[in-house]
């Protein structure tokens, strides 16, 4: 069983930045894949970014060049730095971890970029 807790969401003006953090109940270094997803109102949950235990990183086209995912093993967190935020980035952001053939999700954190 893995518990994930996101933090760092909030209200930010277009062009601004936010840093999301995801803490885990197990060692981050033991998680083969961790990532961020988001779900906007009325839309399906979509992939944002992921990072593997050996450092491979993937981004959705919509965020590449603006968002940066990273792992902090010392703080046991997976972070998402979001720059140049747009109104279309408004969503609930979820942390996801793959561990021992199962996927685990956090409860989500709201990011709002008003028009």
C-alpha positions as CSV (number, residue, x, y, z in Angstrom):
1,X,0.0,0.0,0.0
2,X,1.3,3.4,-1.0
3,X,-0.2,6.7,0.2
4,X,0.4,9.8,-1.8
5,X,-0.3,13.4,-0.6
6,X,-0.1,16.4,-3.0
7,X,0.5,20.0,-1.9
8,X,1.3,23.3,-3.5
9,X,-1.8,24.1,-5.5
10,X,-3.5,27.4,-5.5
11,X,-4.6,30.4,-7.5
12,X,-2.1,32.0,-9.8
13,X,-2.3,34.6,-12.5
14,X,-1.6,33.7,-16.2
15,X,2.1,33.7,-16.7
16,X,2.8,32.8,-13.1
17,X,4.4,29.8,-11.5
18,X,3.6,27.1,-9.0
19,X,5.4,24.2,-7.5
20,X,3.5,21.1,-6.7
21,X,4.9,18.4,-4.4
22,X,3.9,14.8,-3.8
23,X,4.9,13.0,-0.7
24,X,4.8,9.2,-0.4
25,X,4.5,6.7,2.4
26,X,7.2,4.6,1.0
27,X,10.7,5.6,-0.3
28,X,10.4,7.5,-3.5
29,X,13.5,5.7,-4.8
30,X,11.6,2.4,-4.5
31,X,8.9,3.6,-6.9
32,X,9.7,2.6,-10.5
33,X,7.5,5.3,-12.0
34,X,5.9,8.4,-10.5
35,X,4.0,11.0,-12.4
36,X,1.5,13.8,-12.5
37,X,-2.0,13.9,-14.1
38,X,-4.7,16.5,-14.2
39,X,-8.4,16.7,-14.6
40,X,-10.2,19.8,-15.7
41,X,-13.9,20.3,-15.1
42,X,-16.0,18.2,-17.5
43,X,-12.9,16.6,-19.0
44,X,-11.1,13.2,-18.6
45,X,-8.0,12.9,-16.5
46,X,-4.9,13.4,-18.6
47,X,-1.2,12.7,-18.4
48,X,1.1,15.6,-17.6
49,X,4.5,14.2,-16.8
50,X,6.3,11.2,-15.4
51,X,9.7,10.2,-14.1
52,X,11.2,6.8,-13.7
53,X,13.6,5.6,-11.0
54,X,16.4,5.7,-13.5
55,X,15.7,9.3,-14.5
56,X,13.7,8.9,-17.7
57,X,11.3,11.8,-18.1
58,X,8.2,12.3,-20.3
59,X,6.0,15.3,-20.7
60,X,2.6,15.9,-22.4
61,X,3.0,18.1,-25.5
62,X,0.8,20.7,-23.8
63,X,3.3,21.3,-21.0
64,X,6.7,20.5,-22.5
65,X,9.0,23.4,-22.0
66,X,6.9,25.0,-19.3
67,X,6.7,22.2,-16.6
68,X,9.6,20.3,-15.0
69,X,9.2,17.1,-13.0
70,X,11.8,16.0,-10.5
71,X,12.4,13.7,-7.7
72,X,13.9,14.8,-4.3
73,X,15.0,11.6,-2.6
74,X,16.2,13.5,0.5
75,X,12.7,14.9,1.0
76,X,11.0,11.8,-0.4
77,X,8.9,13.9,-2.8
78,X,8.1,14.1,-6.5
79,X,7.8,17.7,-7.6
80,X,6.3,19.5,-10.5
81,X,7.5,23.0,-11.3
82,X,5.0,24.8,-13.5
83,X,6.0,28.0,-15.2
84,X,4.2,30.3,-17.7
85,X,0.8,29.0,-16.5
86,X,-2.2,29.4,-18.8
87,X,-5.9,29.4,-18.1
88,X,-6.1,26.0,-19.7
89,X,-3.8,24.6,-17.0
90,X,-6.6,25.0,-14.6
91,X,-7.4,21.5,-13.1
92,X,-7.1,19.2,-10.2
93,X,-3.6,17.8,-10.3
94,X,-3.0,14.2,-9.1
95,X,0.1,12.4,-8.2
96,X,0.4,8.8,-9.4
97,X,2.8,6.0,-8.5
98,X,3.3,2.6,-9.9
99,X,4.4,0.1,-7.3
100,X,4.3,-3.7,-7.2
101,X,2.0,-4.1,-10.2
102,X,-0.5,-1.5,-8.8
103,X,-1.2,2.1,-9.4
104,X,-1.7,4.5,-6.5
105,X,-3.2,8.0,-6.6
106,X,-3.2,11.0,-4.3
107,X,-6.3,13.0,-3.5
108,X,-5.4,15.8,-5.8
109,X,-4.6,19.5,-5.4
110,X,-6.4,22.3,-7.2
111,X,-4.6,24.7,-9.6
112,X,-6.6,27.7,-10.8
113,X,-5.4,30.1,-13.5
114,X,-8.1,32.7,-14.0
115,X,-8.8,34.2,-17.4
